[in-house]
Amino acid sequence: MRHRIAVVGSGPAGLTFARVLHRHGHPVTVLERDP
């Protein structure tokens, strides 16, 4: 089952986590406070 996932924060850990999830086929949205 694929889940839509939001990662809050685009620091090194957040981006690494988002990348791993994306590679496993999950749609990921990264949210950051500052544009």
C-alpha positions, 0 to 999 in steps of 0.5 A, spaced: 500 500 500 502 506 498 501 512 502 501 520 501 506 523 505 508 530 508 515 531 510 515 537 514 522 541 514 527 540 508 534 540 512 538 534 511 534 529 515 528 531 512 530 531 504 534 524 506 527 521 508 523 524 503 528 521 498 528 514 501 520 514 501 520 516 494 525 511 491 520 506 495 514 509 490 511 513 495 508 520 493 512 525 498 511 533 499 516 536 503 514 542 506 518 548 509 516 554 513 521 559 509 520 559 501 
